[in-house]
C-alpha cells in the first residue's frame, strides 16, 4: 500500500473515531460505485452524514476549496445510490468534510458539517 493510501486510511480512522465520540455510528467506509467514492457514512438519530476526508501533511487549504465541484457531483451521485440501496428515505442527508493537518497523530482536525449541498 502506498504511503498516500496509508496516510488517507489513518485520517479516515481518526475522523471515524471523532464521529463515534460525538454519538455517530459509522455505517459505511470507502463506499465505491461507478460514480465515485464516499470515505465515511455516519448515522446519528435521523441524520446521515456522507463525509469526505482530506489529509494534508503540513499545508492548509481554505475549507471552501476542500472539494471541487466535480468531486461534489460524484459524491452526491454516489450518495444517491447508497441511499437507494439502503432504503434511507426517512433520513435527512448531509454532506460533510473533514480536514486533517499534520502527520499521525494529527495535529488539527477541522470538521465541517454541511460542507456543501445538492443545489451547489
N, C-alpha and C positions, 0 to 999 in steps of 0.2 A: 504494500500500500504506500502511495506517495506521501511525502511529508505534508503536502497541502490537504490531502484527504484525512490524514490523522489529525491535523490541526482543526479542520472543519468538524470532524466527528467529536473531538473533545469539546469544541464550542457548543455543539448541539446538546451534548450531555450536560454541560453547565447550565444551559438555558432550560432544559427539561427539569433539572433539579430545582432551579429557581421557581419555575411554574408550579411544580409539585409543592414546594414550600408555601406558596401563597394559595393553595387549595385546588389547583387544577389536576386533572387526571390526563396523562398522556395516552391518547388513543391511537396515535399513528406516528411513525417515524419514517422519513425518507420515502414517502409515498410517491411512486413514479407511474406516470401514464404517458401516452403518446404526446400529450400537450406540454408536459413539463413535470416538475417535481416540487413537492412541499416537504420542507425539512421536518417540521413538527406539527402535529394536530393535537390540540388540547381541548378538554371539556371541563366546564365548571357550571353547575346548575343547568340553565337552558342556553348557555353560550358555547359556541365552538370557535376556537381561535386557530386559524391557519397561519403558522409562524415561519417566516423566512429568517434564517440565521446567517449573519455575516461576521466573519472573524478577520481581524487585521492585527498584524504583529506590532506595529508601532506608529501607525498613521491614523488620523481621524478624518472621517468624511461627514459632511452635514447629513443629518437624518433624512432630509428630503431627497438626497441623492443616493440613498441606500439601494433602492430597487428601481431599475429602469422601467419605462413604460412598457416595453416589450416583455420584460420579465413579469410585470404585474399581470398582463394579459394571460400569460402562461399559467401563472399561479391561480388566477380566477377560473380559467377553464378547467384546470386540474381539480380545483376545489369542487366545482360543479359535478364532476364525475364522481369524486369521493362521496359527496352528499347524496347523490342518486344511488350509489352502491350501498350506502349505509343508512338510507331512509332518514335523513336529517331534516325533514320538512318542519318539525316542531322546534327547531333550534334557531337561535339568532347567530348568524355568522359574522365574523370579522377577520380582517387581515392585519396581522401584527408583524413587527420587525424587531429583531434583536441584534445589537452590535456589540461585539466583544473586542476590546482593545488590549493588546499585550499578549504575552505567552502564558501558557497554563502554569499555575492557576491565574486566571485572567485578572488584570488589574482593574478593569472597569467594564461594567455591563450597562448598556443603555437599552431599555425595553420600551418599545413604542406601540401601545395598543392603538388599533385603528390607524395604522400607518398609511393605508390607502383604502379606497372603496371601489366598488364596481363601476361607479359613474366617472371615475377619473380617466 
